[in-house]
Amino acid sequence: MSPSASCSEDVDLIGLIFEAVGQIPEGKVSTYGDIAKAMGDVRAAKAVAQVLWDVDCQEVPRHRVVSADGTLGSCVAISVSEVTRRLMEEGVFIHNGRIASLEATRFADFHIPSVLRQLQAEQEALRLSVVDSDDFPRPACVSGLDASYTKDWGCVALVRMDLESLEVVEARSAVGRVRFPYITGYLAYRELPLIRKVFSDRDGDILLIDGHGILHPRGFGVASQVGVCLDVATIGAAKSHLVGAIEGDGPKAKVMVDGELKGIRLSPKGGKGIFVSVGHRISLTTACALCERLMIGRIPEPLRLAHVLATRRRKELEIEP
């Protein structure tokens, strides 16, 4: 058993987005994609827009960030009419709710670290540590892990289930601030700090995670990253298709990436099923067998119960003053 690997878990991407917005000069505008590109991955544009919509950002010139076609943005604190007024006061001409000449007023000379590119490189390096064979003592329990979010707060839940009796042994949860928005391919950087709040290396469980393992664009999804960084056996059990070609329509359809088997779409009871992949220190055969044993419905039961608990905790956060 190798020592746990370290990865970046303190990335304040929300703060970096605000820093970038603060650099946009008066009389200029930038797009969500411009900011995402400066952070290292233009695919994060949707996350930039979501942060500026959801998170309190009154101290930065939020009105200077627009869509790729020049359409004005807004947020819970600033209406489109207010955005229009502020931009026109700064000398930016608006026509029919859009910047009249986007390229003439566009600013993209940001001086911020290219964090997402750095995280991609980190994932590429860490994936070399993934073990795709069974490398664990016989487990007594499997723990399902899931998270739920509201704005910049996250709730994570862990539900332990006995493999013999299929009874719940324990359920625990934790909440915390989240400074990394959801971006496809970077889920571990959002969830791992929360997972550490409920994880105990004394449990000796296999962790069943709502997300992909090696069935991922860089071969290193959240289940693999959690497994490598916590040095624990993990299974990726995702509800949605992320990458790869699905072969067949049966209860165990192969998911191939560049001609290699990387996962199984498991749907023994019909319906959509889940996408099972190796996380770390487990084989795909064992991962599928464990998920099948735990599938009372579409979702393996520890994972379903963790989702229910995390959602309940998130709703409690939303009603707190």
C-alpha positions in Angstrom: 0.0 0.0 0.0 1.5 3.3 -1.1 1.3 6.5 1.0 -1.4 8.9 0.0 -0.6 11.4 -2.7 -1.1 15.1 -2.2 -3.2 17.3 -4.4 -4.3 20.9 -4.4 -7.3 21.2 -2.0 -7.2 24.9 -1.1 -7.9 26.4 -4.5 -10.0 29.5 -4.1 -11.4 29.7 -7.7 -14.2 32.0 -6.6 -11.7 34.5 -5.3 -9.7 34.2 -8.5 -12.8 35.0 -10.6 -13.5 38.0 -8.4 -9.8 39.1 -8.8 -10.1 38.8 -12.6 -13.3 40.8 -12.7 -11.7 43.5 -10.6 -9.0 43.9 -13.3 -11.5 44.9 -16.0 -11.0 48.7 -16.6 -13.8 51.2 -16.6 -15.2 51.5 -20.1 -14.3 47.9 -21.0 -16.0 44.6 -20.8 -14.9 40.9 -20.8 -16.8 37.7 -21.5 -17.2 34.8 -19.1 -15.1 32.8 -21.6 -12.3 35.4 -21.4 -12.0 34.9 -17.7 -12.2 31.1 -18.0 -9.5 31.1 -20.6 -7.3 33.2 -18.3 -7.8 30.7 -15.6 -6.6 27.9 -17.9 -9.7 26.3 -19.4 -12.3 28.1 -21.5 -14.8 25.3 -20.7 -15.1 26.9 -17.2 -17.1 29.8 -18.7 -20.4 28.5 -17.4 -18.9 28.2 -13.9 -17.7 31.8 -14.1 -21.3 33.0 -15.0 -22.8 30.9 -12.2 -20.4 32.3 -9.6 -21.1 35.9 -10.6 -24.9 35.1 -10.5 -24.9 33.2 -7.2 -22.2 34.6 -5.0 -22.2 38.1 -3.4 -19.8 40.1 -5.5 -21.0 43.7 -5.0 -17.4 44.9 -4.4 -16.3 44.0 -7.9 -17.5 45.5 -11.3 -19.8 42.6 -12.1 -21.6 44.6 -14.7 -18.5 44.5 -17.0 -18.8 40.8 -17.6 -21.0 39.8 -20.6 -21.9 36.7 -22.6 -19.8 35.7 -25.7 -22.3 37.4 -28.0 -22.2 40.6 -26.0 -25.5 40.0 -24.2 -25.5 41.8 -20.9 -25.2 39.7 -17.8 -27.1 40.2 -14.5 -27.2 38.6 -11.0 -29.4 38.5 -8.0 -28.1 41.9 -6.9 -27.9 43.7 -10.2 -30.7 43.8 -12.8 -30.1 44.2 -16.5 -31.4 47.7 -16.5 -28.8 48.6 -13.8 -26.0 46.9 -15.7 -27.1 49.0 -18.8 -27.1 52.2 -16.8 -23.6 51.6 -15.3 -22.0 50.6 -18.6 -23.5 53.6 -20.4 -22.2 55.9 -17.7 -18.7 54.4 -18.4 -19.1 55.2 -22.1 -20.0 51.7 -23.3 -22.7 51.8 -26.0 -25.6 49.3 -25.7 -28.0 48.4 -28.4 -31.0 46.0 -27.9 -29.5 44.6 -24.7 -26.0 43.9 -26.2 -22.7 45.6 -26.4 -22.8 47.4 -29.7 -19.2 46.8 -30.6 -17.9 44.0 -28.4 -14.4 43.7 -29.9 -13.8 47.4 -29.6 -14.5 47.4 -25.9 -13.2 44.0 -25.0 -10.6 43.4 -22.3 -8.8 40.1 -22.0 -5.3 41.1 -20.6 -5.8 39.4 -17.2 -2.9 38.9 -14.8 -4.0 35.9 -12.8 -2.5 32.4 -12.5 -3.6 29.8 -15.0 -4.9 27.6 -12.2 -7.0 25.2 -14.2 -4.1 24.4 -16.5 -2.0 23.6 -13.4 -4.7 21.3 -12.0 -4.9 19.5 -15.3 -1.1 18.8 -15.1 -1.6 17.7 -11.5 -4.3 15.2 -12.5 -2.1 13.9 -15.3 0.7 13.2 -12.9 -1.5 11.7 -10.1 -3.3 9.3 -12.4 -0.1 7.3 -12.8 -0.7 6.2 -9.1 -4.0 4.6 -9.9 -4.1 0.9 -9.1 -6.8 -1.0 -11.2 -6.6 -4.3 -9.4 -8.0 -5.5 -6.1 -5.7 -4.2 -3.4 -7.6 -4.2 -0.1 -8.5 -6.5 2.8 -11.9 -8.1 2.6 -14.2 -5.2 3.5 -17.1 -5.5 6.0 -18.8 -2.4 4.7 -19.1 -0.2 1.6 -19.7 3.5 2.2 -21.6 5.7 -0.2 -20.5 9.3 -0.6 -22.5 12.1 -2.1 -22.6 15.9 -1.8 -25.2 18.6 -2.3 -24.7 22.4 -2.7 -26.4 25.7 -2.3 -24.4 28.7 -3.6 -21.0 28.6 -1.9 -22.0 26.0 0.8 -21.6 22.3 0.4 -23.0 19.4 2.4 -21.4 15.9 2.1 -22.8 12.7 3.5 -21.4 9.2 4.1 -23.6 6.2 4.6 -21.9 2.9 5.7 -23.7 -0.4 4.8 -22.8 -3.9 5.9 -22.1 -6.1 3.0 -23.6 -9.2 4.6 -26.8 -7.9 6.1 -27.2 -4.9 3.8 -28.1 -2.9 6.8 -27.0 0.7 7.4 -24.2 0.7 10.1 -23.7 4.5 10.3 -24.6 7.7 8.6 -22.7 11.0 9.1 -22.5 14.3 7.3 -20.7 17.6 7.3 -21.0 21.1 5.9 -18.5 23.6 4.7 -17.8 26.6 2.5 -17.0 25.7 -1.1 -14.6 28.0 -3.0 -14.5 25.9 -6.2 -17.5 25.9 -8.5 -18.6 22.9 -10.5 -16.6 22.5 -13.7 -16.7 19.2 -15.7 -13.5 17.3 -15.2 -12.5 19.0 -11.9 -15.1 17.7 -9.5 -12.5 16.4 -7.0 -11.2 19.9 -6.3 -14.8 20.8 -5.3 -15.6 17.8 -3.2 -12.4 16.4 -1.7 -12.1 19.1 1.0 -15.7 18.2 2.1 -15.1 14.5 1.9 -12.2 14.8 4.3 -14.7 16.1 6.9 -16.5 12.7 7.0 -13.8 10.3 5.9 -12.1 8.1 8.5 -9.2 5.9 7.5 -10.1 3.6 10.4 -13.3 2.5 8.7 -11.5 0.2 6.2 -14.4 0.5 3.8 -14.6 0.7 0.1 -15.8 4.1 -0.9 -18.6 4.3 -3.5 -18.5 7.8 -5.0 -21.1 9.6 -7.1 -18.8 10.4 -10.0 -16.4 8.9 -12.4 -13.1 7.1 -11.8 -10.8 6.4 -14.8 -13.8 6.9 -17.1 -12.8 10.5 -17.4 -11.3 12.8 -20.1 -7.9 12.7 -18.3 -8.4 9.2 -16.9 -8.6 10.6 -13.4 -12.1 11.5 -12.2 -13.2 12.3 -8.7 -13.4 8.6 -7.6 -9.8 8.1 -8.6 -8.5 11.3 -7.2 -10.2 10.7 -3.8 -8.8 7.1 -3.8 -5.2 8.2 -4.6 -5.2 11.2 -2.3 -6.8 9.3 0.7 -5.1 6.0 -0.2 -8.3 4.0 -0.1 -10.2 1.7 -2.4 -12.8 3.6 -4.4 -15.5 2.9 -7.1 -16.8 5.5 -9.5 -20.6 5.2 -9.8 -21.8 8.1 -12.0 -25.4 8.8 -13.1 -24.4 10.4 -16.3 -22.3 9.6 -19.4 -19.1 11.7 -19.5 -16.8 10.1 -22.0 -16.4 7.0 -24.1 -18.4 4.9 -26.6 -21.2 2.7 -25.2 -21.2 -0.7 -26.8 -24.5 -2.7 -26.6 -27.8 -2.2 -24.9 -27.8 -5.0 -22.2 -27.6 -4.8 -18.4 -23.8 -4.6 -18.7 -22.8 -2.4 -21.6 -19.1 -1.8 -22.1 -17.8 1.8 -22.2 -14.7 2.1 -24.4 -12.2 4.9 -24.6 -9.7 4.8 -27.5 -10.4 1.1 -27.9 -9.8 0.2 -24.2 -12.5 -0.9 -21.7 -12.8 1.9 -19.1 -16.2 1.3 -17.6 -19.5 -0.5 -17.6 -22.9 1.0 -17.9 -24.7 -1.1 -15.3 -28.5 -1.4 -15.5 -29.5 -4.8 -14.3 -33.1 -3.6 -13.6 -33.4 -1.7 -16.8 -33.6 2.1 -17.2 -30.7 4.4 -17.3 -28.5 2.6 -14.8 -25.1 4.0 -13.7 -21.6 4.2 -15.1 -19.2 2.1 -13.1 -15.5 2.6 -13.3 -12.3 1.9 -11.4 -11.5 4.5 -8.8 -8.4 3.2 -7.1 -7.2 -0.1 -5.7 -10.0 -2.2 -7.1 -10.7 -4.0 -10.4 -13.6 -3.2 -12.7 -15.0 -6.8 -12.2 -15.1 -6.4 -8.4 -16.5 -2.8 -8.7 -19.4 -4.0 -10.9 -20.1 -7.0 -8.6 -20.3 -4.8 -5.5 -22.5 -2.3 -7.2 -24.9 -5.0 -8.5 -25.1 -6.5 -5.0 -26.1 -3.1 -3.6 -28.5 -2.0 -6.3 -32.0 -2.3 -4.8 -33.1 0.3 -7.3 -31.2 2.2 -10.1 -28.6 3.5 -7.7 -26.5 1.4 -5.2 -28.3 1.8 -1.9 -25.4 3.4 0.1 -25.1 6.0 -2.6 -28.8 6.6 -2.7 -29.0 7.1 1.0 -26.0 9.4 1.0 -27.8 11.5 -1.6 -30.9 11.7 0.5 -28.9 12.7 3.6 -26.8 15.3 1.8 -29.9 16.8 0.2 -31.7 17.1 3.5 -28.7 18.8 5.1 -28.5 21.2 2.2 -32.2 22.1 2.5 -31.6 22.8 6.2 -28.9 25.3 5.3 -31.2 27.1 2.9 -33.8 27.8 5.6 -31.3 29.0 8.2 -31.3 32.8 8.8 
